[in-house]
Structure formats: C-alpha cells, structure tokens
Amino acid sequence: MNKGNIMKNIMALTTVILLLAVWGCSTSHRVEVAPVEVKPIHITIDVNVKVDKELDDFFSDIDDAAASPEAENAK
C-alpha cells in the first residue's frame, strides 16, 4: 500500500466514525399531552353585605347631616 491509499482509508474511517458518533448522540423525544378539561368555577361571596349594612346604619347620622343645609353662621 502506498501512502496515498493509507491516508484515504484513514480519512474514510475517521469520517465514518464521526458520522456514527453524531448519529448515536442525537436523540428525539415524543411527548403526548392529554387534553385538559377546564370547568367553570362559581364562587358566591356575601359576607360583606352584613358589614356594609352595619356601616351604613352607623354612619347614617353623618350622611343625614351632610344632606341638610348649612347653618347661617357657617358661611
């Protein structure tokens, strides 16, 4: 064998080894996702209604005073 054939064989072998290494290192993954079911959520909050009514009763005298006309000496 001459020197040219040996170099060609080495290059061909190196190319094959590199291609096999690249092919062996490549991976692919398949992930299947099941459909997600979204259901509506109904929330009823009526806690603040009682507090709101109590505050309206507590401050009703201030609201009544603001609605009445001002005194003569306040001008």
PDB file of N, H, CA, C and O in Angstrom:
ATOM      1  N   MET A   1       0.838  -1.182   0.000  1.00  0.00           N
ATOM      2  CA  MET A   1       0.000   0.000   0.000  1.00  0.00           C
ATOM      3  C   MET A   1       0.875   1.234   0.000  1.00  0.00           C
ATOM      4  O   MET A   1       1.911   1.303   0.662  1.00  0.00           O
ATOM      5  N   ASN A   2       0.432   2.172  -0.743  1.00  0.00           N
ATOM      6  H   ASN A   2      -0.409   2.116  -1.281  1.00  0.00           H
ATOM      7  CA  ASN A   2       1.215   3.404  -0.757  1.00  0.00           C
ATOM      8  C   ASN A   2       0.627   4.391   0.256  1.00  0.00           C
ATOM      9  O   ASN A   2      -0.419   4.154   0.861  1.00  0.00           O
ATOM     10  N   LYS A   3       1.333   5.484   0.411  1.00  0.00           N
ATOM     11  H   LYS A   3       2.182   5.676  -0.080  1.00  0.00           H
ATOM     12  CA  LYS A   3       0.993   6.472   1.425  1.00  0.00           C
ATOM     13  C   LYS A   3      -0.339   7.149   1.114  1.00  0.00           C
ATOM     14  O   LYS A   3      -1.054   7.514   2.048  1.00  0.00           O
ATOM     15  N   GLY A   4      -0.704   7.332  -0.148  1.00  0.00           N
ATOM     16  H   GLY A   4      -0.124   7.036  -0.906  1.00  0.00           H
ATOM     17  CA  GLY A   4      -1.955   7.989  -0.539  1.00  0.00           C
ATOM     18  C   GLY A   4      -3.173   7.157  -0.178  1.00  0.00           C
ATOM     19  O   GLY A   4      -4.182   7.687   0.285  1.00  0.00           O
ATOM     20  N   ASN A   5      -3.074   5.827  -0.396  1.00  0.00           N
ATOM     21  H   ASN A   5      -2.254   5.395  -0.772  1.00  0.00           H
ATOM     22  CA  ASN A   5      -4.192   4.948  -0.057  1.00  0.00           C
ATOM     23  C   ASN A   5      -4.409   4.851   1.448  1.00  0.00           C
ATOM     24  O   ASN A   5      -5.544   4.766   1.915  1.00  0.00           O
ATOM     25  N   ILE A   6      -3.316   4.863   2.201  1.00  0.00           N
ATOM     26  H   ILE A   6      -2.393   4.932   1.822  1.00  0.00           H
ATOM     27  CA  ILE A   6      -3.427   4.795   3.661  1.00  0.00           C
ATOM     28  C   ILE A   6      -4.133   6.048   4.183  1.00  0.00           C
ATOM     29  O   ILE A   6      -4.984   5.955   5.068  1.00  0.00           O
ATOM     30  N   MET A   7      -3.784   7.224   3.638  1.00  0.00           N
ATOM     31  H   MET A   7      -3.093   7.300   2.919  1.00  0.00           H
ATOM     32  CA  MET A   7      -4.414   8.483   4.065  1.00  0.00           C
ATOM     33  C   MET A   7      -5.899   8.496   3.694  1.00  0.00           C
ATOM     34  O   MET A   7      -6.722   8.978   4.471  1.00  0.00           O
ATOM     35  N   LYS A   8      -6.247   7.974   2.521  1.00  0.00           N
ATOM     36  H   LYS A   8      -5.577   7.581   1.890  1.00  0.00           H
ATOM     37  CA  LYS A   8      -7.650   7.922   2.109  1.00  0.00           C
ATOM     38  C   LYS A   8      -8.445   6.998   3.031  1.00  0.00           C
ATOM     39  O   LYS A   8      -9.572   7.304   3.420  1.00  0.00           O
ATOM     40  N   ASN A   9      -7.831   5.854   3.372  1.00  0.00           N
ATOM     41  H   ASN A   9      -6.915   5.605   3.056  1.00  0.00           H
ATOM     42  CA  ASN A   9      -8.511   4.916   4.263  1.00  0.00           C
ATOM     43  C   ASN A   9      -8.704   5.512   5.667  1.00  0.00           C
ATOM     44  O   ASN A   9      -9.755   5.338   6.285  1.00  0.00           O
ATOM     45  N   ILE A  10      -7.689   6.208   6.153  1.00  0.00           N
ATOM     46  H   ILE A  10      -6.835   6.349   5.651  1.00  0.00           H
ATOM     47  CA  ILE A  10      -7.788   6.842   7.470  1.00  0.00           C
ATOM     48  C   ILE A  10      -8.866   7.930   7.457  1.00  0.00           C
ATOM     49  O   ILE A  10      -9.650   8.035   8.400  1.00  0.00           O
ATOM     50  N   MET A  11      -8.908   8.734   6.400  1.00  0.00           N
ATOM     51  H   MET A  11      -8.270   8.648   5.634  1.00  0.00           H
ATOM     52  CA  MET A  11      -9.920   9.788   6.291  1.00  0.00           C
ATOM     53  C   MET A  11     -11.331   9.190   6.195  1.00  0.00           C
ATOM     54  O   MET A  11     -12.267   9.701   6.812  1.00  0.00           O
ATOM     55  N   ALA A  12     -11.480   8.112   5.424  1.00  0.00           N
ATOM     56  H   ALA A  12     -10.720   7.697   4.923  1.00  0.00           H
ATOM     57  CA  ALA A  12     -12.785   7.470   5.282  1.00  0.00           C
ATOM     58  C   ALA A  12     -13.226   6.870   6.619  1.00  0.00           C
ATOM     59  O   ALA A  12     -14.386   6.998   7.011  1.00  0.00           O
ATOM     60  N   LEU A  13     -12.294   6.216   7.313  1.00  0.00           N
ATOM     61  H   LEU A  13     -11.351   6.112   6.995  1.00  0.00           H
ATOM     62  CA  LEU A  13     -12.603   5.623   8.613  1.00  0.00           C
ATOM     63  C   LEU A  13     -12.951   6.704   9.637  1.00  0.00           C
ATOM     64  O   LEU A  13     -13.883   6.535  10.422  1.00  0.00           O
ATOM     65  N   THR A  14     -12.212   7.806   9.633  1.00  0.00           N
ATOM     66  H   THR A  14     -11.455   7.943   8.995  1.00  0.00           H
ATOM     67  CA  THR A  14     -12.491   8.909  10.544  1.00  0.00           C
ATOM     68  C   THR A  14     -13.862   9.509  10.258  1.00  0.00           C
ATOM     69  O   THR A  14     -14.609   9.818  11.186  1.00  0.00           O
ATOM     70  N   THR A  15     -14.193   9.673   8.998  1.00  0.00           N
ATOM     71  H   THR A  15     -13.586   9.422   8.244  1.00  0.00           H
ATOM     72  CA  THR A  15     -15.491  10.218   8.614  1.00  0.00           C
ATOM     73  C   THR A  15     -16.618   9.297   9.066  1.00  0.00           C
ATOM     74  O   THR A  15     -17.629   9.762   9.590  1.00  0.00           O
ATOM     75  N   VAL A  16     -16.449   8.010   8.867  1.00  0.00           N
ATOM     76  H   VAL A  16     -15.627   7.633   8.441  1.00  0.00           H
ATOM     77  CA  VAL A  16     -17.464   7.045   9.284  1.00  0.00           C
ATOM     78  C   VAL A  16     -17.631   7.066  10.807  1.00  0.00           C
ATOM     79  O   VAL A  16     -18.754   7.042  11.311  1.00  0.00           O
ATOM     80  N   ILE A  17     -16.543   7.111  11.517  1.00  0.00           N
ATOM     81  H   ILE A  17     -15.631   7.131  11.108  1.00  0.00           H
ATOM     82  CA  ILE A  17     -16.600   7.136  12.988  1.00  0.00           C
ATOM     83  C   ILE A  17     -17.294   8.405  13.472  1.00  0.00           C
ATOM     84  O   ILE A  17     -18.121   8.351  14.381  1.00  0.00           O
ATOM     85  N   LEU A  18     -16.960   9.551  12.868  1.00  0.00           N
ATOM     86  H   LEU A  18     -16.287   9.595  12.129  1.00  0.00           H
ATOM     87  CA  LEU A  18     -17.607  10.805  13.268  1.00  0.00           C
ATOM     88  C   LEU A  18     -19.098  10.796  12.957  1.00  0.00           C
ATOM     89  O   LEU A  18     -19.903  11.261  13.763  1.00  0.00           O
ATOM     90  N   LEU A  19     -19.471  10.268  11.787  1.00  0.00           N
ATOM     91  H   LEU A  19     -18.817   9.890  11.132  1.00  0.00           H
ATOM     92  CA  LEU A  19     -20.895  10.195  11.436  1.00  0.00           C
ATOM     93  C   LEU A  19     -21.661   9.280  12.397  1.00  0.00           C
ATOM     94  O   LEU A  19     -22.781   9.589  12.802  1.00  0.00           O
ATOM     95  N   LEU A  20     -21.042   8.152  12.753  1.00  0.00           N
ATOM     96  H   LEU A  20     -20.132   7.900  12.424  1.00  0.00           H
ATOM     97  CA  LEU A  20     -21.682   7.243  13.711  1.00  0.00           C
ATOM     98  C   LEU A  20     -21.813   7.884  15.097  1.00  0.00           C
ATOM     99  O   LEU A  20     -22.817   7.694  15.783  1.00  0.00           O
ATOM    100  N   ALA A  21     -20.793   8.641  15.499  1.00  0.00           N
ATOM    101  H   ALA A  21     -19.977   8.796  14.942  1.00  0.00           H
ATOM    102  CA  ALA A  21     -20.844   9.310  16.800  1.00  0.00           C
ATOM    103  C   ALA A  21     -21.949  10.361  16.830  1.00  0.00           C
ATOM    104  O   ALA A  21     -22.685  10.476  17.810  1.00  0.00           O
ATOM    105  N   VAL A  22     -22.057  11.131  15.740  1.00  0.00           N
ATOM    106  H   VAL A  22     -21.459  11.038  14.944  1.00  0.00           H
ATOM    107  CA  VAL A  22     -23.109  12.154  15.673  1.00  0.00           C
ATOM    108  C   VAL A  22     -24.483  11.497  15.646  1.00  0.00           C
ATOM    109  O   VAL A  22     -25.399  11.966  16.322  1.00  0.00           O
ATOM    110  N   TRP A  23     -24.641  10.440  14.893  1.00  0.00           N
ATOM    111  H   TRP A  23     -23.897  10.059  14.345  1.00  0.00           H
ATOM    112  CA  TRP A  23     -25.914   9.736  14.802  1.00  0.00           C
ATOM    113  C   TRP A  23     -26.279   9.099  16.159  1.00  0.00           C
ATOM    114  O   TRP A  23     -27.448   9.099  16.544  1.00  0.00           O
ATOM    115  N   GLY A  24     -25.302   8.569  16.868  1.00  0.00           N
ATOM    116  H   GLY A  24     -24.352   8.569  16.555  1.00  0.00           H
ATOM    117  CA  GLY A  24     -25.557   7.940  18.160  1.00  0.00           C
ATOM    118  C   GLY A  24     -25.889   8.937  19.254  1.00  0.00           C
ATOM    119  O   GLY A  24     -26.608   8.602  20.195  1.00  0.00           O
ATOM    120  N   CYS A  25     -25.383  10.148  19.150  1.00  0.00           N
ATOM    121  H   CYS A  25     -24.799  10.421  18.385  1.00  0.00           H
ATOM    122  CA  CYS A  25     -25.637  11.161  20.179  1.00  0.00           C
ATOM    123  C   CYS A  25     -26.950  11.914  19.956  1.00  0.00           C
ATOM    124  O   CYS A  25     -27.467  12.560  20.867  1.00  0.00           O
ATOM    125  N   SER A  26     -27.475  11.823  18.750  1.00  0.00           N
ATOM    126  H   SER A  26     -27.055  11.298  18.010  1.00  0.00           H
ATOM    127  CA  SER A  26     -28.727  12.550  18.508  1.00  0.00           C
ATOM    128  C   SER A  26     -29.880  11.783  19.132  1.00  0.00           C
ATOM    129  O   SER A  26     -29.963  10.559  19.032  1.00  0.00           O
ATOM    130  N   THR A  27     -30.768  12.530  19.780  1.00  0.00           N
ATOM    131  H   THR A  27     -30.700  13.524  19.862  1.00  0.00           H
ATOM    132  CA  THR A  27     -31.923  11.920  20.426  1.00  0.00           C
ATOM    133  C   THR A  27     -33.182  12.643  19.986  1.00  0.00           C
ATOM    134  O   THR A  27     -33.141  13.807  19.588  1.00  0.00           O
ATOM    135  N   SER A  28     -34.272  11.953  20.062  1.00  0.00           N
ATOM    136  H   SER A  28     -34.304  11.007  20.385  1.00  0.00           H
ATOM    137  CA  SER A  28     -35.565  12.590  19.807  1.00  0.00           C
ATOM    138  C   SER A  28     -36.547  12.045  20.827  1.00  0.00           C
ATOM    139  O   SER A  28     -36.517  10.866  21.180  1.00  0.00           O
ATOM    140  N   HIS A  29     -37.410  12.920  21.286  1.00  0.00           N
ATOM    141  H   HIS A  29     -37.435  13.877  20.998  1.00  0.00           H
ATOM    142  CA  HIS A  29     -38.381  12.550  22.307  1.00  0.00           C
ATOM    143  C   HIS A  29     -39.771  12.928  21.817  1.00  0.00           C
ATOM    144  O   HIS A  29     -39.960  13.969  21.187  1.00  0.00           O
ATOM    145  N   ARG A  30     -40.716  12.091  22.109  1.00  0.00           N
ATOM    146  H   ARG A  30     -40.562  11.246  22.621  1.00  0.00           H
ATOM    147  CA  ARG A  30     -42.108  12.391  21.794  1.00  0.00           C
ATOM    148  C   ARG A  30     -42.874  12.459  23.103  1.00  0.00           C
ATOM    149  O   ARG A  30     -42.838  11.537  23.918  1.00  0.00           O
ATOM    150  N   VAL A  31     -43.555  13.556  23.279  1.00  0.00           N
ATOM    151  H   VAL A  31     -43.584  14.305  22.617  1.00  0.00           H
ATOM    152  CA  VAL A  31     -44.351  13.745  24.483  1.00  0.00           C
ATOM    153  C   VAL A  31     -45.793  13.903  24.064  1.00  0.00           C
ATOM    154  O   VAL A  31     -46.129  14.776  23.263  1.00  0.00           O
ATOM    155  N   GLU A  32     -46.636  13.063  24.603  1.00  0.00           N
ATOM    156  H   GLU A  32     -46.364  12.354  25.254  1.00  0.00           H
ATOM    157  CA  GLU A  32     -48.060  13.162  24.300  1.00  0.00           C
ATOM    158  C   GLU A  32     -48.754  13.822  25.481  1.00  0.00           C
ATOM    159  O   GLU A  32     -48.591  13.413  26.631  1.00  0.00           O
ATOM    160  N   VAL A  33     -49.526  14.845  25.170  1.00  0.00           N
ATOM    161  H   VAL A  33     -49.658  15.177  24.236  1.00  0.00           H
ATOM    162  CA  VAL A  33     -50.234  15.587  26.204  1.00  0.00           C
ATOM    163  C   VAL A  33     -51.720  15.326  26.039  1.00  0.00           C
ATOM    164  O   VAL A  33     -52.293  15.550  24.972  1.00  0.00           O
ATOM    165  N   ALA A  34     -52.323  14.856  27.097  1.00  0.00           N
ATOM    166  H   ALA A  34     -51.858  14.675  27.963  1.00  0.00           H
ATOM    167  CA  ALA A  34     -53.760  14.614  27.062  1.00  0.00           C
ATOM    168  C   ALA A  34     -54.491  15.954  27.134  1.00  0.00           C
ATOM    169  O   ALA A  34     -53.993  16.891  27.758  1.00  0.00           O
ATOM    170  N   PRO A  35     -55.658  16.058  26.511  1.00  0.00           N
ATOM    171  CA  PRO A  35     -56.387  17.324  26.573  1.00  0.00           C
ATOM    172  C   PRO A  35     -56.794  17.654  28.007  1.00  0.00           C
ATOM    173  O   PRO A  35     -57.186  16.779  28.779  1.00  0.00           O
ATOM    174  N   VAL A  36     -56.694  18.913  28.335  1.00  0.00           N
ATOM    175  H   VAL A  36     -56.375  19.624  27.709  1.00  0.00           H
ATOM    176  CA  VAL A  36     -57.010  19.385  29.681  1.00  0.00           C
ATOM    177  C   VAL A  36     -58.444  19.882  29.690  1.00  0.00           C
ATOM    178  O   VAL A  36     -58.832  20.696  28.852  1.00  0.00           O
ATOM    179  N   GLU A  37     -59.224  19.396  30.632  1.00  0.00           N
ATOM    180  H   GLU A  37     -58.909  18.735  31.313  1.00  0.00           H
ATOM    181  CA  GLU A  37     -60.620  19.821  30.749  1.00  0.00           C
ATOM    182  C   GLU A  37     -60.709  20.958  31.757  1.00  0.00           C
ATOM    183  O   GLU A  37     -60.294  20.815  32.907  1.00  0.00           O
ATOM    184  N   VAL A  38     -61.252  22.084  31.318  1.00  0.00           N
ATOM    185  H   VAL A  38     -61.590  22.200  30.384  1.00  0.00           H
ATOM    186  CA  VAL A  38     -61.391  23.254  32.179  1.00  0.00           C
ATOM    187  C   VAL A  38     -62.865  23.433  32.482  1.00  0.00           C
ATOM    188  O   VAL A  38     -63.677  23.624  31.577  1.00  0.00           O
ATOM    189  N   LYS A  39     -63.207  23.368  33.766  1.00  0.00           N
ATOM    190  H   LYS A  39     -62.547  23.213  34.501  1.00  0.00           H
ATOM    191  CA  LYS A  39     -64.590  23.540  34.190  1.00  0.00           C
ATOM    192  C   LYS A  39     -64.735  24.905  34.851  1.00  0.00           C
ATOM    193  O   LYS A  39     -63.812  25.372  35.519  1.00  0.00           O
ATOM    194  N   PRO A  40     -65.882  25.544  34.672  1.00  0.00           N
ATOM    195  CA  PRO A  40     -66.078  26.854  35.311  1.00  0.00           C
ATOM    196  C   PRO A  40     -66.201  26.723  36.831  1.00  0.00           C
ATOM    197  O   PRO A  40     -66.687  25.719  37.351  1.00  0.00           O
ATOM    198  N   ILE A  41     -65.756  27.745  37.508  1.00  0.00           N
ATOM    199  H   ILE A  41     -65.361  28.561  37.085  1.00  0.00           H
ATOM    200  CA  ILE A  41     -65.828  27.788  38.968  1.00  0.00           C
ATOM    201  C   ILE A  41     -66.779  28.913  39.352  1.00  0.00           C
ATOM    202  O   ILE A  41     -66.609  30.054  38.921  1.00  0.00           O
ATOM    203  N   HIS A  42     -67.766  28.590  40.153  1.00  0.00           N
ATOM    204  H   HIS A  42     -67.904  27.664  40.503  1.00  0.00           H
ATOM    205  CA  HIS A  42     -68.724  29.591  40.615  1.00  0.00           C
ATOM    206  C   HIS A  42     -68.485  29.843  42.096  1.00  0.00           C
ATOM    207  O   HIS A  42     -68.533  28.927  42.917  1.00  0.00           O
ATOM    208  N   ILE A  43     -68.225  31.110  42.421  1.00  0.00           N
ATOM    209  H   ILE A  43     -68.185  31.855  41.754  1.00  0.00           H
ATOM    210  CA  ILE A  43     -67.966  31.495  43.807  1.00  0.00           C
ATOM    211  C   ILE A  43     -68.946  32.603  44.170  1.00  0.00           C
ATOM    212  O   ILE A  43     -69.080  33.588  43.445  1.00  0.00           O
ATOM    213  N   THR A  44     -69.616  32.436  45.276  1.00  0.00           N
ATOM    214  H   THR A  44     -69.507  31.635  45.865  1.00  0.00           H
ATOM    215  CA  THR A  44     -70.547  33.457  45.762  1.00  0.00           C
ATOM    216  C   THR A  44     -70.024  33.975  47.086  1.00  0.00           C
ATOM    217  O   THR A  44     -69.790  33.207  48.019  1.00  0.00           O
ATOM    218  N   ILE A  45     -69.845  35.283  47.161  1.00  0.00           N
ATOM    219  H   ILE A  45     -70.035  35.907  46.403  1.00  0.00           H
ATOM    220  CA  ILE A  45     -69.361  35.906  48.386  1.00  0.00           C
ATOM    221  C   ILE A  45     -70.403  36.926  48.822  1.00  0.00           C
ATOM    222  O   ILE A  45     -70.668  37.897  48.112  1.00  0.00           O
ATOM    223  N   ASP A  46     -70.994  36.703  49.992  1.00  0.00           N
ATOM    224  H   ASP A  46     -70.779  35.915  50.569  1.00  0.00           H
ATOM    225  CA  ASP A  46     -71.978  37.637  50.511  1.00  0.00           C
ATOM    226  C   ASP A  46     -71.676  38.029  51.951  1.00  0.00           C
ATOM    227  O   ASP A  46     -72.580  38.449  52.674  1.00  0.00           O
ATOM    228  N   VAL A  47     -70.446  37.904  52.375  1.00  0.00           N
ATOM    229  H   VAL A  47     -69.712  37.563  51.788  1.00  0.00           H
ATOM    230  CA  VAL A  47     -70.044  38.222  53.738  1.00  0.00           C
ATOM    231  C   VAL A  47     -70.061  39.726  53.962  1.00  0.00           C
ATOM    232  O   VAL A  47     -70.451  40.182  55.036  1.00  0.00           O
ATOM    233  N   ASN A  48     -69.651  40.495  52.978  1.00  0.00           N
ATOM    234  H   ASN A  48     -69.334  40.124  52.105  1.00  0.00           H
ATOM    235  CA  ASN A  48     -69.525  41.940  53.145  1.00  0.00           C
ATOM    236  C   ASN A  48     -70.858  42.654  53.180  1.00  0.00           C
ATOM    237  O   ASN A  48     -70.903  43.824  53.559  1.00  0.00           O
ATOM    238  N   VAL A  49     -71.943  42.004  52.804  1.00  0.00           N
ATOM    239  H   VAL A  49     -71.906  41.053  52.497  1.00  0.00           H
ATOM    240  CA  VAL A  49     -73.253  42.657  52.780  1.00  0.00           C
ATOM    241  C   VAL A  49     -73.672  43.043  54.189  1.00  0.00           C
ATOM    242  O   VAL A  49     -74.174  44.146  54.401  1.00  0.00           O
ATOM    243  N   LYS A  50     -73.476  42.164  55.144  1.00  0.00           N
ATOM    244  H   LYS A  50     -73.068  41.267  54.972  1.00  0.00           H
ATOM    245  CA  LYS A  50     -73.858  42.445  56.532  1.00  0.00           C
ATOM    246  C   LYS A  50     -73.015  43.583  57.095  1.00  0.00           C
ATOM    247  O   LYS A  50     -73.544  44.479  57.752  1.00  0.00           O
ATOM    248  N   VAL A  51     -71.723  43.554  56.846  1.00  0.00           N
ATOM    249  H   VAL A  51     -71.293  42.825  56.313  1.00  0.00           H
ATOM    250  CA  VAL A  51     -70.830  44.609  57.335  1.00  0.00           C
ATOM    251  C   VAL A  51     -71.188  45.936  56.681  1.00  0.00           C
ATOM    252  O   VAL A  51     -71.172  46.977  57.338  1.00  0.00           O
ATOM    253  N   ASP A  52     -71.510  45.908  55.395  1.00  0.00           N
ATOM    254  H   ASP A  52     -71.523  45.063  54.860  1.00  0.00           H
ATOM    255  CA  ASP A  52     -71.870  47.128  54.680  1.00  0.00           C
ATOM    256  C   ASP A  52     -73.141  47.737  55.264  1.00  0.00           C
ATOM    257  O   ASP A  52     -73.214  48.954  55.435  1.00  0.00           O
ATOM    258  N   LYS A  53     -74.134  46.922  55.571  1.00  0.00           N
ATOM    259  H   LYS A  53     -74.074  45.933  55.432  1.00  0.00           H
ATOM    260  CA  LYS A  53     -75.380  47.432  56.166  1.00  0.00           C
ATOM    261  C   LYS A  53     -75.131  48.017  57.542  1.00  0.00           C
ATOM    262  O   LYS A  53     -75.692  49.059  57.883  1.00  0.00           O
ATOM    263  N   GLU A  54     -74.299  47.364  58.335  1.00  0.00           N
ATOM    264  H   GLU A  54     -73.843  46.518  58.057  1.00  0.00           H
ATOM    265  CA  GLU A  54     -73.993  47.878  59.673  1.00  0.00           C
ATOM    266  C   GLU A  54     -73.238  49.209  59.587  1.00  0.00           C
ATOM    267  O   GLU A  54     -73.490  50.110  60.388  1.00  0.00           O
ATOM    268  N   LEU A  55     -72.333  49.341  58.644  1.00  0.00           N
ATOM    269  H   LEU A  55     -72.129  48.610  57.993  1.00  0.00           H
ATOM    270  CA  LEU A  55     -71.623  50.618  58.478  1.00  0.00           C
ATOM    271  C   LEU A  55     -72.563  51.714  58.004  1.00  0.00           C
ATOM    272  O   LEU A  55     -72.438  52.860  58.435  1.00  0.00           O
ATOM    273  N   ASP A  56     -73.500  51.385  57.128  1.00  0.00           N
ATOM    274  H   ASP A  56     -73.602  50.454  56.778  1.00  0.00           H
ATOM    275  CA  ASP A  56     -74.487  52.373  56.686  1.00  0.00           C
ATOM    276  C   ASP A  56     -75.329  52.855  57.862  1.00  0.00           C
ATOM    277  O   ASP A  56     -75.618  54.047  57.973  1.00  0.00           O
ATOM    278  N   ASP A  57     -75.721  51.939  58.734  1.00  0.00           N
ATOM    279  H   ASP A  57     -75.487  50.971  58.643  1.00  0.00           H
ATOM    280  CA  ASP A  57     -76.504  52.328  59.912  1.00  0.00           C
ATOM    281  C   ASP A  57     -75.665  53.172  60.864  1.00  0.00           C
ATOM    282  O   ASP A  57     -76.168  54.137  61.439  1.00  0.00           O
ATOM    283  N   PHE A  58     -74.407  52.825  61.035  1.00  0.00           N
ATOM    284  H   PHE A  58     -73.999  52.041  60.568  1.00  0.00           H
ATOM    285  CA  PHE A  58     -73.535  53.538  61.975  1.00  0.00           C
ATOM    286  C   PHE A  58     -73.261  54.973  61.514  1.00  0.00           C
ATOM    287  O   PHE A  58     -73.254  55.895  62.328  1.00  0.00           O
ATOM    288  N   PHE A  59     -73.033  55.162  60.203  1.00  0.00           N
ATOM    289  H   PHE A  59     -73.038  54.413  59.542  1.00  0.00           H
ATOM    290  CA  PHE A  59     -72.703  56.481  59.675  1.00  0.00           C
ATOM    291  C   PHE A  59     -73.908  57.204  59.087  1.00  0.00           C
ATOM    292  O   PHE A  59     -73.739  58.201  58.385  1.00  0.00           O
ATOM    293  N   SER A  60     -75.104  56.731  59.353  1.00  0.00           N
ATOM    294  H   SER A  60     -75.241  55.921  59.923  1.00  0.00           H
ATOM    295  CA  SER A  60     -76.284  57.370  58.767  1.00  0.00           C
ATOM    296  C   SER A  60     -76.475  58.789  59.283  1.00  0.00           C
ATOM    297  O   SER A  60     -76.947  59.652  58.542  1.00  0.00           O
ATOM    298  N   ASP A  61     -76.113  59.053  60.556  1.00  0.00           N
ATOM    299  H   ASP A  61     -75.730  58.353  61.158  1.00  0.00           H
ATOM    300  CA  ASP A  61     -76.253  60.420  61.079  1.00  0.00           C
ATOM    301  C   ASP A  61     -75.319  61.393  60.362  1.00  0.00           C
ATOM    302  O   ASP A  61     -75.678  62.554  60.166  1.00  0.00           O
ATOM    303  N   ILE A  62     -74.127  60.939  59.966  1.00  0.00           N
ATOM    304  H   ILE A  62     -73.836  59.995  60.125  1.00  0.00           H
ATOM    305  CA  ILE A  62     -73.201  61.798  59.224  1.00  0.00           C
ATOM    306  C   ILE A  62     -73.738  62.052  57.821  1.00  0.00           C
ATOM    307  O   ILE A  62     -73.641  63.168  57.311  1.00  0.00           O
ATOM    308  N   ASP A  63     -74.300  61.026  57.197  1.00  0.00           N
ATOM    309  H   ASP A  63     -74.379  60.120  57.611  1.00  0.00           H
ATOM    310  CA  ASP A  63     -74.878  61.198  55.869  1.00  0.00           C
ATOM    311  C   ASP A  63     -76.073  62.141  55.914  1.00  0.00           C
ATOM    312  O   ASP A  63     -76.246  62.953  55.006  1.00  0.00           O
ATOM    313  N   ASP A  64     -76.911  62.050  56.962  1.00  0.00           N
ATOM    314  H   ASP A  64     -76.771  61.389  57.700  1.00  0.00           H
ATOM    315  CA  ASP A  64     -78.069  62.932  57.101  1.00  0.00           C
ATOM    316  C   ASP A  64     -77.625  64.367  57.326  1.00  0.00           C
ATOM    317  O   ASP A  64     -78.238  65.295  56.799  1.00  0.00           O
ATOM    318  N   ALA A  65     -76.560  64.561  58.109  1.00  0.00           N
ATOM    319  H   ALA A  65     -76.062  63.807  58.538  1.00  0.00           H
ATOM    320  CA  ALA A  65     -76.078  65.911  58.384  1.00  0.00           C
ATOM    321  C   ALA A  65     -75.481  66.536  57.115  1.00  0.00           C
ATOM    322  O   ALA A  65     -75.610  67.744  56.916  1.00  0.00           O
ATOM    323  N   ALA A  66     -74.846  65.760  56.272  1.00  0.00           N
ATOM    324  H   ALA A  66     -74.741  64.779  56.433  1.00  0.00           H
ATOM    325  CA  ALA A  66     -74.263  66.291  55.041  1.00  0.00           C
ATOM    326  C   ALA A  66     -75.357  66.658  54.049  1.00  0.00           C
ATOM    327  O   ALA A  66     -75.162  67.550  53.223  1.00  0.00           O
ATOM    328  N   ALA A  67     -76.491  65.995  54.115  1.00  0.00           N
ATOM    329  H   ALA A  67     -76.649  65.271  54.787  1.00  0.00           H
ATOM    330  CA  ALA A  67     -77.584  66.280  53.194  1.00  0.00           C
ATOM    331  C   ALA A  67     -78.382  67.513  53.619  1.00  0.00           C
ATOM    332  O   ALA A  67     -79.024  68.146  52.780  1.00  0.00           O
ATOM    333  N   SER A  68     -78.352  67.862  54.902  1.00  0.00           N
ATOM    334  H   SER A  68     -77.830  67.348  55.583  1.00  0.00           H
ATOM    335  CA  SER A  68     -79.118  69.025  55.371  1.00  0.00           C
ATOM    336  C   SER A  68     -78.365  70.305  55.022  1.00  0.00           C
ATOM    337  O   SER A  68     -77.141  70.282  54.893  1.00  0.00           O
ATOM    338  N   PRO A  69     -79.091  71.440  54.865  1.00  0.00           N
ATOM    339  CA  PRO A  69     -78.420  72.718  54.522  1.00  0.00           C
ATOM    340  C   PRO A  69     -77.547  73.211  55.669  1.00  0.00           C
ATOM    341  O   PRO A  69     -77.771  72.870  56.830  1.00  0.00           O
ATOM    342  N   GLU A  70     -76.552  74.018  55.324  1.00  0.00           N
ATOM    343  H   GLU A  70     -76.370  74.295  54.380  1.00  0.00           H
ATOM    344  CA  GLU A  70     -75.614  74.533  56.313  1.00  0.00           C
ATOM    345  C   GLU A  70     -76.280  75.591  57.202  1.00  0.00           C
ATOM    346  O   GLU A  70     -77.260  76.224  56.811  1.00  0.00           O
ATOM    347  N   ALA A  71     -75.736  75.761  58.377  1.00  0.00           N
ATOM    348  H   ALA A  71     -74.940  75.246  58.695  1.00  0.00           H
ATOM    349  CA  ALA A  71     -76.245  76.785  59.296  1.00  0.00           C
ATOM    350  C   ALA A  71     -75.853  78.157  58.785  1.00  0.00           C
ATOM    351  O   ALA A  71     -74.928  78.281  57.983  1.00  0.00           O
ATOM    352  N   GLU A  72     -76.549  79.189  59.243  1.00  0.00           N
ATOM    353  H   GLU A  72     -77.300  79.088  59.894  1.00  0.00           H
ATOM    354  CA  GLU A  72     -76.297  80.545  58.803  1.00  0.00           C
ATOM    355  C   GLU A  72     -74.909  81.033  59.202  1.00  0.00           C
ATOM    356  O   GLU A  72     -74.278  81.755  58.430  1.00  0.00           O
ATOM    357  N   ASN A  73     -74.406  80.660  60.398  1.00  0.00           N
ATOM    358  H   ASN A  73     -74.919  80.074  61.026  1.00  0.00           H
ATOM    359  CA  ASN A  73     -73.107  81.145  60.860  1.00  0.00           C
ATOM    360  C   ASN A  73     -71.948  80.375  60.238  1.00  0.00           C
ATOM    361  O   ASN A  73     -70.793  80.730  60.473  1.00  0.00           O
ATOM    362  N   ALA A  74     -72.215  79.338  59.457  1.00  0.00           N
ATOM    363  H   ALA A  74     -73.154  79.049  59.266  1.00  0.00           H
ATOM    364  CA  ALA A  74     -71.146  78.549  58.820  1.00  0.00           C
ATOM    365  C   ALA A  74     -70.670  79.195  57.534  1.00  0.00           C
ATOM    366  O   ALA A  74     -69.652  78.783  56.977  1.00  0.00           O
ATOM    367  N   LYS A  75     -71.381  80.192  57.055  1.00  0.00           N
ATOM    368  H   LYS A  75     -72.208  80.527  57.508  1.00  0.00           H
ATOM    369  CA  LYS A  75     -70.995  80.822  55.785  1.00  0.00           C
ATOM    370  C   LYS A  75     -69.860  81.762  55.933  1.00  0.00           C
ATOM    371  O   LYS A  75     -69.427  82.366  54.952  1.00  0.00           O
TER     372      LYS A  75
END
